[in-house]
Amino acid sequence: MATQPLPGFRDFYPTDFAFRAHIFETWRRTCQRYGFEEYDGPPLEPLELFTTKSGDEIVGQLYNFTDKGGREVALRPEMTPTVARMVAARAGGMKKPIRWFSIAQHFRYERQQRGRLREFYQLNADLIGETGPLADAELIALSIDLVRGFGLGSGDVRVRLSDRRLIRRAFELRGLTEAQQQAVMQVYDKFGRVPQDVSLLKLQEAGLASGDIDALLRLAGVRDFAQLGEGTPDAASLLEAAQPLVEARNALVSMGLGEWIDLDLTIVRGLAYYTGTVFELFDAGRTLRAIAGGGRYDGLLQQLGGVDLPAAGFAIGDVVLGELLRERGLEPEAPAPVQVFVAGVTPEDTPEVLATAHRLREAGFRVEYALRPEAVGKQLKLADARRASLAVVIGPDDRARGEVQLKDLRHKTQLAVAVAELQAALTAALAT
């Protein structure tokens, strides 16, 4: 039998699981501070839920099959279709805006590479029922605080901010056809990851005039809002389209998060359903894939669930974030599985060992003891292996006096403690 998981899948040994739990707990705590409610949905959905959103070409990236009832189904590659379906089912009875988040496992049959696996966990946060730029800023602020919670700063992570309404207006002012607009979107989406001469060739192949190409390449290089109107036939119209983005950025500045933000109009998000503000989080050195990304998708719930509600959301995955935390030395030490080890000196002490261990567990301590008669020295070696902080040693003389010996394995100290005072002594010792 093979001892390795399938390609692109992971085993989570206890240390790995503790790291994953740390990520999840930080995500959950941060979302709850923003008033978001947690939800979940089934990992298996009808195939058409995903093809309706992304087209039949997505099937090549899915784990899909025909189930025993003859239904075409797929393991979820993302959560947006599920949340759209769920909101549509109860939209009339829910107070808007809806603030929901989920932490769920997803599956995509893709070529595995650094930062991309075939299974991954992802936090999805959606704010549904609000159209304004403050909703966009709220989600961007949440995404920032989700990485701040791990000790990352603006020198580690950058938020690249754009708006598809602004990009569309720039295209319209240049008189680009729909096909040309799509070609430029594709060039922008890969901008910086392919040589500029390749981008230039793609724009030429789309039939763009040299003046339009120069203007669109300049727009791709804009990093300051003051530069937006430069070289544009109708600067006032472009600046009008930029107003929601400016307001979202100003809101983030008011929150004290302005130093995280970089204007980058090449951020268009590859998925066609985005309609407004879009953003992505990257490590500052750009050595990794995107940590998080999302934006406004006002028409998607109507398309998927038949409910006309504005919406914005983003996702952050555990794979790239985990790599960045390891690179920065921010991976926490896994907690010790045991706080207190209870040891008996003789076989006759076993009943008292069992009684003591059970009382301490009921009091909330993490406790272990030897499951067979062994010398005290060997029991204490097991305590060290479990990284226990304290050991409670019980012998015949101790039992006769109504005491136990409390050993602090960290500081190499020992004292006699009355059985009635043991819990208080353990609590005090663990606090040091």
N, C-alpha and C positions, 0 to 999 in steps of 0.2 A: 504494500500500500504506500502511495506517495506521502511524504511528510510535509510537503510544501502546499500552500493554498494555490488556487487557480491564478493564472497570470492576471495582474491588475487588482487582485483581492488581498486582504490583509488578515493576519491573525493578530489578536490583541492579547498579548500576555499581560499579567497583572501590572507591570510597570507601564506598558503601552496603554492599557485600559485606564490607569490612573491619570495619565496625561490627557487622554481623550475626555475623561470625566471633568478634568480641570477646565478644558476648553468649553465643554457644554455648560458647566456651572457658571462660568464667567459670562457666556452668552446669555444664559437664562436670567441671571441677576441683572444684567444691563438692560435687557428688553423690558423686564418688569419695572425698572425705574422709569421707563418711558410710558408706562401705562399700557403696554402691549400684553395681550392675552395669548396663552399658548394653545395650539390646536394640533391635530394630526389627522391623517387620512390613510387609506389603505395603500400598501406598497404595490398592489396589483390593480391596474385600471384598464378600461376598454381601450384598445389600440386607437380607435378613432378620436379619443380625447386628445391624443398627441398629434395625430396627423391633421386634425382640424386646425390646430394652432400653427404647426410648422410645415405642413405639406408631407406628401408621401416620401420625400427624400429622407426624412428623419428615421424611417424604418431601419435603415442601415446602421443606425447608432443605438438601436434598442435591443433589449432582451425581450423578444416577443414570441408568442406561440399560440396555438389553438388549444384551449383547455378542454376538459372532458365533457363539457356541455356544448362544445362546438363554438364557443365564443372566441373572437380574436382579442387577446389581452397582451399587456406589456408591463414589465416592472417599470416603476416611475423613473424617468430620467431627470425630472425637475418637479417642483411643487406647484408652479403657477396654474396649470390646468386644473389641478385638484382644488385649489383654493377658489378658483372661479366657479367650479361646479358647486362647491359647498355654499359659497355666498349666494349664488343664484337660487339655491333651494330654499333659503330662508331670508332673502334680502329684505322683504317687506317688514319683517318683525325685528330687525336689528337697528339699533341707534347708530347713526353715522356721525363722524367717520368711524369706520371699523379699524381697529388696530390689532392685528394678529401676527403671531410668529410661530414658526415650527422649527424643530431640530430633527431632521429625518435622514434616513439612508437612501441614497439614490444609485442608479445603475445606468451606465452608458457603455455600449460595446464600441470602444474607441481604441486607437493605438495608444498604449500606455507610454508615458514619458515623464520627465521630471515635472512634478506638480499636477499630473493628471493620471488618475487611476480609473479602473472600470467600476469600482464601487467607492463611494465617498459619502461623508456626512456633510450636511449643508444647513446653515441657518437661513431661513427665508423670513423676511419681514415685509408686510404689506400694509399700506394705509389706504383704505378704500372709502370713497364717498366725498373726497375733498379735492378741489381743482387747483387751489392757490399755491404760490411759491413757498409759503410757510410750511406746507405739507412736504414739499420736496426738501426743504432745509431740515425739517425734522428727521427725515429718513437719513439724510447725509450725516447729520449730527450723531444719530444712533450708530451708523456704520463706523464713525470715528471713535466713539466711546467703546465700541466693541473691541477695537484693537488697543485703545488706551488702557482698557482693563487688564491687559497682560503686561503693562509696563512699556509699551512702545510709544514713541513720541513722533512729532512731526519731522524729525530728522531721520526716522526709520521708515515712515509710511507717508505717501503723498496721495491726495485726492485729486484726480484729474476730472475737471468739470466741463460740461458742454450742454448744448440744447439743440435738439433736432429741428425745432421750429426756426431757430436762427440759421442753421445750415440750409434748410429748405428755402428760406427767404433769400439767402445768398445765391442759391441755384436759380431761383425764379428771376432774380434781378439780372442774371446773366442769360436768361432765355434758354436754359438747358431743357432738353426733352426729358421725359420720365426715364427713358433708357440711359441717357447720359447721367442723370442724377444718381441712378443706381450704380453706375460705373464709378462715379466719384466717391460715393459712399463706401464702396469696396476698397478703393485706394486709401481713403482716410482710415478705414478700419485696420489696415495693415501698415499704416504709415509709421516709419521708424523701425519696422521689423524687416523691411525689404529695402534694397538699395533705391535711391531716389531716381536713378535712371529707369528702373523698372516701373516705378509709379508714373513717371513721365510718359513712358511708352504706353501704359494702360490708358492714360488720358488721351493720348493722340489716337489710339485705336478706337476710342469712343467718339471720335470726330469733333473734339473740342478745338476751337480756334486758339492760336498761341496766346492771345491776350487773355482769354478766359482761363487757360491753363496757368499762366503766371499769377493771375488774381487768386485762383483757388489754392495754389501752392503757398502764396503769401498768407491767405486766410488760415491755412493749416499751421503756419508758424506763429500766429498771433498768440501772445501770452499775457496781454494786458487789455483790459476792457477799453482803454482809451484809444487803442489802435484799431478797433473794430471797423470804423467807417473809412479808413484809409484805402484809397484806390477803388472805391465802390461807386457805381453809377448813382445810387440813391442811398447815401449814408443815413439819412433820417429814417428811412424804411427799415434798414438793417438794425439800427439802434432800437427802433420800436420793437422788433422781434426779439431783441436781446433783453428787453426789460424784465421778463419773468426770471431770467437767469441772474440778472443783476440783483434783483430783490432777494432771491434765494441766497446769493453770495453775501449780501449785506446782512441778512438774518444770521448767517453763520459767524460773521464778524462780530455781531452783537453778542453772540454766545461765547465769544472768546476763542473761536475755532478758525479764524481767518488764516492763521499761519499754516494750516494744513492744506489749503486750497491752491491748486494750479489751474488756470484757465487753459484748456486744451481742446480745440474744436475738432481734432481728429478723433475724439471719443464720440462715436456714433452708435456703438453697440451693434453687433452684427445682425441681431434679430429685427425683422422689419416692423414688429408691432409697437416699438417705442415711438412716442408721439411728442415728447417734450424734453424736460431736463433729463440728462443721462450723466452717469459718473462711474468711475472705476477707482479702486484703491490698489496701488502698487507699492512694492518696497522702493525706497528712495534710490537705490542703485540700479533698479530695473534688471536685476539678475534672475527674477522669478516671474512666473505667470501672474495674472491679476489675482489679488487676494479676495476682492469683492467687486461686485458691479450691479448696476440696476438703473432704474429711471422711471419715467412716467409712461404708462401704457393705457391711455384713456379708453380705447375702443375694444380692448381684449375681452373684457367680461361680457360685453354685448355679443362678441363673436363666439365665445365658448359657452356662455351660460344663458344668453338671451336677456341679460339684465344690463341696462344702460347706466353704469356707474363709473365715474372717473376713478383711477387707481394709480398708485405708484408703489414700487417695491424694489427690493434688492436681495441678493443672496451672497453669503460668505461661506466658503468651504473650509474644511478642516485640514486638507492636504497641504496647500500652499502656506496657510497660516502656521501649521505645525513646523514646516521647514524653516520659516522665518524665525519662529521662536527658538528653535534649536540653534540656528546661526547666531542669534543674539545672546545665547546663553540664558534664555528665559524659560527653559523647560523646568518645571518645579520638581523637586525630589518627591518621589512617591511616598505617601505616608506609610509609616510602619504598620504592618497588619495587627500587631499586638502591642498594647500598652503595658500590660501586667502579666507576668508569668507566675503561676502558683506551683510551687515545688514541695514535695513531701520528702522527709528524711528516711522514713521506713515505710514498708508496705502497710503497716497499721495506721499510718497517717492518711491513707488514701480517702477514706470517707470524709475527713475534715477538708482535704484538698478539694474534693468534688463540691461539698457544701459551700466552701468559701468562693470557689470559682463561679458557681451559679449565682450566689448573692451579688457578687461584683458585676456579673453580666447584666443582672436585672437592674443594677444601679447605673448602667450605661457604659461601663468600662469594656474595652476590648481585651479579652482574657484567653489565655491558652494554658494547658498543663500537659504533662506527659501521659500518653495513653497506655503505657506499660511500666512496670516497676523498673527504675533505673537509679543509678547513683546520683546524688545531688549535683555533683560536678557535671555530669553528662546532661542533666536537665537544664542547668544554667548555660551550657553551650548551645542548647536549642533555643533558649531565651535570647542569647546574643544573635543567633542566626535570624531570629524573627525581629530583631531590632527593638526588643522590648526595652522600655525605659526603667521599669521596676520589676523586682521579683519579690514574691511573698513566700517565705520558706517556713514550713510547718513541721515541727518535730515533736517527739513525745514530751519533752520537758516544756516546750512552748504550750502544748495543749493543756498540760497540767496547771500552768499559770494563767491560762486564758489569754495567751499572747501569740503573736507571730513575729518573725524576723522580717523587717522590711529592708531590702537591699536596693539601693539606687545604683543601677548598673552603669549609669553615665558618669557619676561622680565618685564611684567606688566607696560608698559609705553604707553603714548598716546601723539600724537601731531597732530595739524591741518596741512593739506597739500593741496595745490592748486590742482584742478582737472588736470590741464595741466602738473603737475609735479608728478602725482601719480605713473605712471609706473616706473619712475626713483627711486622714494622713496621706492617702493616695492622691486625693484632689490637690492638696497643698504641694506635694512633691512634684506632680506633673505640671504645676503652674510655674515651677522654677526653671 
